[in-house]
Amino acid sequence: MAVGARSGRDEPEKGRGQLADPSPGPGGTPAPGVTESAAVRGDAPQVTGARSADNAEGDSVDDDDTVDGGEHDRPQPRKQRSFWKELPLLVGIALVLALLIKTFLVQAFSIPSESMMDTLKRGDRVLVDKLTPWFGSEPERGEVVVFEDPGGWLNEPAPEPNPLQRFLSFIGLMPAADQQNLIKRVIAVGGDTVECKKGGKVHVNGKTLDETSYLYPGSTPCDDEPFGPVKVPDGRIWVMGDNRQNSLDSRYHQELPGEGTISNEKVVGRAVFVPWPLDRWATLPVPDTFDQPGLSAAAAAAVGPGALGLAGALPLVLWRRRRLTEAAGERALARLTAR
């Protein structure tokens, strides 16, 4: 449909929104309800009859009445769930994660005494690595470890926790209040020989330990309770506190089964970090004295004679085998010659 350049302002108004001179419909009458915009675009009529007149007077069209890309055709945004409805789910996930972390990764413990001062003070919180023991890792010399009471070490019963403490300790958000655990430093492991004489220092497999980096200032290595030599059985450890004059450690329990040593199966894990209080943030590394060469000399001495014996016997065995081979060859040659 061709549309002229007339604006329609010089023609009488036929109706709001309609052209002044619409094209006649069938029979010579104008097509009813054809709007100006539809005529200009050349589109088919969109609204007819009384509804068009209502709209021409400025009535709004409901969403359900729009066509071709109206509001009801657009994807409506998904209504966001209320925060209070999602909160229980978030709390549940957090509790499950905390329980898994406490069971398999790390667990928090509270220091109840002064036996490990100044490395650890009463009230400190430590994080204990529980992951590596799952992969067969065993305690090493110099590590600070948490272990269960093997029996007879703790004479005082643990305080009875309230329900909230029991729940928080179960999921790992606070240290267990009812567990009978202790924390000490590993001095010797299975196969080691450890001893300490009054006025002297601790010796492991004949090597002297320099304990100045972790002993409590003013403490002596063992003047209050000398011991040894003690042969640590395989699968067990010998432990001592850093505050030697205030630590009921392996030295004081030699009359019990195990003779003061602790089974590796009783070890909960290695204490690796102090997260609380904030002004005492620290890691718990192994002191350098436990890395000195020859500290495992006992094991080397045990296999040394066997290794030397094998090294000496091997040339003799090879020489004898060679002689037997040569003799067999000579006898075979003699038999061939005789024929």
C-alpha positions as CSV (number, residue, x, y, z in Angstrom):
1,M,0.0,0.0,0.0
2,A,1.5,3.3,-1.0
3,V,1.4,6.1,1.5
4,G,1.6,9.7,0.5
5,A,3.5,12.5,2.2
6,R,0.5,14.1,3.7
7,S,0.6,14.3,7.5
8,G,-3.1,14.4,7.8
9,R,-3.2,17.7,9.6
10,D,-5.2,19.4,6.8
11,E,-8.0,16.7,6.9
12,P,-10.7,16.4,9.5
13,E,-9.8,13.9,12.2
14,K,-11.6,10.6,11.7
15,G,-10.6,9.1,15.0
16,R,-7.7,9.1,17.2
17,G,-5.0,7.0,15.9
18,Q,-6.6,6.5,12.4
19,L,-5.6,7.9,9.1
20,A,-7.8,10.7,7.7
21,D,-8.2,8.9,4.4
22,P,-8.0,5.2,4.9
23,S,-8.2,2.9,1.9
24,P,-11.6,1.7,1.2
25,G,-12.4,-1.8,2.2
26,P,-14.5,-4.2,0.3
27,G,-17.6,-2.5,-1.2
28,G,-16.0,1.0,-1.0
29,T,-16.1,1.4,2.7
30,P,-13.1,2.1,4.8
31,A,-11.6,-0.9,6.6
32,P,-12.6,-0.5,10.2
33,G,-10.1,-0.3,13.0
34,V,-7.0,0.2,10.9
35,T,-4.6,2.2,12.9
36,E,-2.2,4.7,11.5
37,S,0.9,2.9,12.6
38,A,-0.4,-0.3,11.0
39,A,-1.1,1.4,7.8
40,V,2.2,3.1,7.7
41,R,4.1,-0.1,8.3
42,G,1.9,-2.0,5.8
43,D,1.1,-4.6,8.5
44,A,-2.1,-6.4,8.7
45,P,-4.7,-4.9,11.0
46,Q,-4.0,-5.9,14.6
47,V,-7.0,-4.9,16.6
48,T,-10.5,-4.5,15.3
49,G,-13.9,-3.4,16.5
50,A,-14.8,-1.8,19.8
51,R,-11.6,-3.0,21.5
52,S,-9.7,-0.8,19.1
53,A,-11.8,2.2,20.0
54,D,-11.3,1.5,23.7
55,N,-7.6,1.4,23.2
56,A,-7.7,4.6,21.1
57,E,-9.2,6.3,24.1
58,G,-6.1,5.5,26.1
59,D,-7.1,2.2,27.8
60,S,-4.2,0.0,28.7
61,V,-3.9,-3.5,27.2
62,D,-3.5,-6.4,29.6
63,D,-0.5,-8.7,29.2
64,D,-2.7,-11.5,28.0
65,D,-4.0,-9.3,25.2
66,T,-0.6,-8.6,23.6
67,V,0.6,-10.6,20.7
68,D,3.7,-11.2,18.7
69,G,6.4,-10.9,21.3
70,G,4.4,-9.5,24.2
71,E,5.3,-9.8,27.8
72,H,3.8,-13.2,28.3
73,D,6.2,-14.6,25.6
74,R,9.3,-13.5,27.5
75,P,10.9,-16.0,29.9
76,Q,10.0,-15.0,33.4
77,P,13.0,-14.8,35.9
78,R,13.1,-17.6,38.4
79,K,12.0,-16.5,41.8
80,Q,14.9,-16.7,44.2
81,R,14.5,-18.8,47.3
82,S,14.3,-17.0,50.6
83,F,17.5,-16.9,52.6
84,W,15.8,-18.4,55.6
85,K,14.7,-21.4,53.5
86,E,18.3,-22.0,52.4
87,L,19.8,-21.5,55.8
88,P,19.1,-25.0,57.1
89,L,20.6,-26.5,54.0
90,L,23.8,-24.4,54.4
91,V,24.1,-25.3,58.0
92,G,23.7,-29.0,57.3
93,I,26.4,-28.9,54.6
94,A,28.7,-27.0,57.0
95,L,28.2,-29.6,59.7
96,V,28.8,-32.5,57.4
97,L,32.1,-30.9,56.1
98,A,33.2,-30.2,59.7
99,L,32.6,-33.8,60.7
100,L,34.5,-35.1,57.7
101,I,37.4,-32.7,58.3
102,K,37.5,-33.7,62.0
103,T,37.4,-37.4,61.2
104,F,39.9,-37.6,58.3
105,L,42.0,-34.4,58.1
106,V,42.6,-32.3,61.3
107,Q,41.2,-32.0,64.8
108,A,41.5,-29.3,67.4
109,F,42.8,-30.0,70.9
110,S,43.2,-27.8,73.9
111,I,46.4,-27.9,76.0
112,P,45.4,-28.6,79.7
113,S,48.8,-28.4,81.5
114,E,52.3,-26.8,81.5
115,S,54.1,-30.0,80.5
116,M,55.0,-28.7,77.0
117,M,56.0,-25.1,78.0
118,D,57.2,-22.9,76.3
119,T,56.4,-24.7,73.1
120,L,52.8,-25.0,74.2
121,K,51.1,-23.2,77.0
122,R,47.9,-24.0,79.0
123,G,44.9,-23.0,77.0
124,D,46.6,-23.1,73.6
125,R,44.7,-24.7,70.8
126,V,46.6,-27.0,68.4
127,L,45.5,-28.6,65.1
128,V,46.4,-32.2,64.8
129,D,47.1,-33.9,61.4
130,K,44.9,-37.0,61.2
131,L,45.3,-37.6,57.5
132,T,48.9,-39.0,57.2
133,P,48.3,-41.9,59.6
134,W,45.6,-43.1,57.3
135,F,48.3,-43.6,54.6
136,G,50.6,-45.6,57.0
137,S,52.6,-42.7,58.3
138,E,54.2,-43.4,61.8
139,P,55.4,-41.0,64.4
140,E,59.0,-39.6,63.9
141,R,61.6,-38.4,66.3
142,G,61.1,-34.7,67.3
143,E,57.4,-34.5,66.4
144,V,54.8,-33.3,68.9
145,V,52.0,-35.8,69.0
146,V,48.7,-36.3,70.7
147,F,48.0,-39.8,72.0
148,E,45.3,-41.6,74.0
149,D,46.0,-42.5,77.5
150,P,47.5,-46.0,77.3
151,G,46.3,-46.7,80.8
152,G,47.5,-45.3,84.1
153,W,49.0,-42.1,82.9
154,L,46.0,-39.8,83.8
155,N,44.8,-40.3,87.3
156,E,42.1,-37.6,87.2
157,P,38.8,-38.4,85.5
158,A,37.8,-36.2,82.6
159,P,35.1,-33.6,83.3
160,E,31.7,-34.4,82.0
161,P,30.8,-32.1,79.1
162,N,27.4,-30.5,78.7
163,P,25.3,-31.4,75.7
164,L,26.4,-28.4,73.6
165,Q,30.1,-29.1,74.3
166,R,29.5,-32.8,73.4
167,F,27.8,-31.8,70.1
168,L,30.5,-29.3,69.1
169,S,33.3,-31.6,70.0
170,F,31.6,-34.4,68.0
171,I,31.6,-32.3,64.8
172,G,35.1,-31.0,65.5
173,L,34.3,-27.3,66.2
174,M,35.8,-27.5,69.7
175,P,38.3,-29.9,71.4
176,A,36.9,-33.0,73.0
177,A,36.3,-32.4,76.7
178,D,35.8,-36.0,77.7
179,Q,38.7,-37.7,75.9
180,Q,41.7,-38.9,77.9
181,N,44.4,-37.5,75.6
182,L,48.0,-36.3,76.2
183,I,50.5,-34.4,74.2
184,K,54.3,-34.9,74.3
185,R,57.3,-34.8,72.0
186,V,58.6,-38.0,70.4
187,I,62.2,-38.6,71.5
188,A,62.8,-42.2,70.3
189,V,61.0,-44.6,68.0
190,G,60.9,-48.4,67.6
191,G,64.4,-49.9,67.5
192,D,66.1,-46.9,69.2
193,T,68.0,-47.0,72.4
194,V,67.5,-43.9,74.6
195,E,69.0,-42.9,77.9
196,C,69.8,-39.9,80.1
197,K,72.0,-39.8,83.1
198,K,71.7,-37.2,85.9
199,G,73.6,-34.1,85.0
200,G,73.9,-35.2,81.4
201,K,71.9,-35.0,78.2
202,V,69.6,-37.3,76.4
203,H,71.2,-39.8,74.0
204,V,69.5,-41.6,71.2
205,N,71.5,-44.5,69.7
206,G,74.7,-43.0,71.2
207,K,74.0,-39.5,69.7
208,T,73.6,-36.5,72.0
209,L,70.5,-34.4,71.5
210,D,70.9,-30.6,71.6
211,E,67.5,-29.7,73.2
212,T,68.1,-26.0,73.9
213,S,65.7,-24.9,71.1
214,Y,62.7,-26.4,72.8
215,L,63.4,-27.2,76.4
216,Y,61.7,-24.8,78.9
217,P,64.2,-22.2,80.2
218,G,65.8,-23.5,83.3
219,S,64.8,-27.1,82.7
220,T,67.4,-29.9,82.8
221,P,67.2,-32.8,80.3
222,C,66.5,-35.4,83.0
223,D,67.9,-34.5,86.4
224,D,64.6,-35.0,88.1
225,E,64.2,-38.5,86.7
226,P,67.2,-40.1,85.0
227,F,66.6,-43.2,83.0
228,G,68.0,-45.8,80.7
229,P,69.3,-47.2,78.6
230,V,65.9,-48.2,77.3
231,K,65.4,-50.3,74.1
232,V,62.2,-49.0,72.4
233,P,60.2,-52.0,71.0
234,D,59.1,-51.9,67.4
235,G,55.8,-50.2,66.8
236,R,56.2,-48.0,69.9
237,I,57.6,-44.6,70.9
238,W,59.3,-42.9,73.8
239,V,57.9,-39.5,74.7
240,M,58.9,-36.6,76.9
241,G,57.6,-33.1,77.7
242,D,59.5,-30.0,76.9
243,N,59.0,-28.8,80.5
244,R,61.0,-31.7,81.9
245,Q,60.6,-30.8,85.6
246,N,56.8,-30.6,85.2
247,S,56.0,-33.5,82.9
248,L,54.9,-37.0,83.8
249,D,56.1,-38.6,80.6
250,S,57.6,-42.0,79.7
251,R,60.2,-41.7,82.4
252,Y,57.6,-41.9,85.1
253,H,55.6,-44.9,83.8
254,Q,58.2,-47.6,83.3
255,E,56.5,-49.9,85.8
256,L,53.4,-50.1,83.5
257,P,52.9,-52.4,80.6
258,G,55.0,-51.1,77.7
259,E,57.6,-49.9,80.2
260,G,56.9,-46.2,79.5
261,T,56.5,-46.6,75.7
262,I,53.4,-45.8,73.7
263,S,52.0,-48.0,71.0
264,N,51.8,-46.2,67.6
265,E,48.2,-47.3,67.4
266,K,47.4,-45.0,70.4
267,V,48.7,-41.9,68.5
268,V,45.9,-39.7,67.3
269,G,48.1,-37.6,65.1
270,R,50.9,-35.0,64.9
271,A,50.3,-31.5,66.2
272,V,51.3,-29.2,63.4
273,F,49.9,-25.7,64.1
274,V,48.8,-23.4,66.9
275,P,45.9,-21.3,65.7
276,W,44.7,-19.8,69.0
277,P,45.3,-17.5,70.7
278,L,46.0,-15.2,67.8
279,D,49.2,-13.8,69.4
280,R,50.7,-17.3,69.5
281,W,50.2,-18.4,65.9
282,A,53.0,-20.8,65.2
283,T,53.9,-24.0,63.4
284,L,55.5,-27.0,65.2
285,P,58.4,-28.2,63.2
286,V,60.9,-31.0,64.0
287,P,64.0,-29.5,65.7
288,D,67.2,-29.7,63.7
289,T,68.9,-32.0,66.3
290,F,66.8,-34.9,65.2
291,D,68.1,-34.6,61.7
292,Q,71.7,-35.1,62.6
293,P,73.6,-37.8,60.7
294,G,73.9,-41.2,62.4
295,L,70.9,-40.9,64.7
296,S,69.6,-44.1,63.2
297,A,72.9,-45.8,63.8
298,A,71.3,-48.6,65.7
299,A,69.5,-49.9,62.7
300,A,72.6,-49.6,60.6
301,A,74.6,-51.5,63.2
302,A,72.0,-54.3,63.2
303,V,72.3,-54.9,59.5
304,G,76.0,-54.1,59.3
305,P,77.4,-57.5,60.2
306,G,75.1,-59.3,57.9
307,A,75.9,-57.0,55.0
308,L,79.7,-57.3,55.7
309,G,79.3,-61.1,55.9
310,L,77.5,-61.2,52.6
311,A,80.0,-58.9,50.9
312,G,82.9,-61.2,52.1
313,A,81.2,-64.5,51.2
314,L,80.2,-63.5,47.7
315,P,83.7,-63.6,46.1
316,L,84.4,-66.9,47.7
317,V,81.1,-68.4,46.3
318,L,81.9,-67.1,42.8
319,W,85.4,-68.4,42.9
320,R,84.3,-71.9,44.1
321,R,81.6,-72.0,41.4
322,R,84.2,-71.1,38.8
323,R,86.5,-73.9,40.0
324,L,83.7,-76.5,39.9
325,T,82.8,-75.5,36.4
326,E,86.4,-75.7,35.2
327,A,86.8,-79.1,36.9
328,A,83.6,-80.4,35.2
329,G,84.9,-79.2,31.8
330,E,88.2,-81.0,32.3
331,R,86.5,-84.3,33.2
332,A,84.3,-84.1,30.1
333,L,87.3,-83.4,27.9
334,A,89.2,-86.3,29.4
335,R,86.3,-88.7,28.7
336,L,86.2,-87.5,25.0
337,T,89.9,-88.0,24.6
338,A,89.8,-91.5,26.1
339,R,87.2,-92.6,23.4
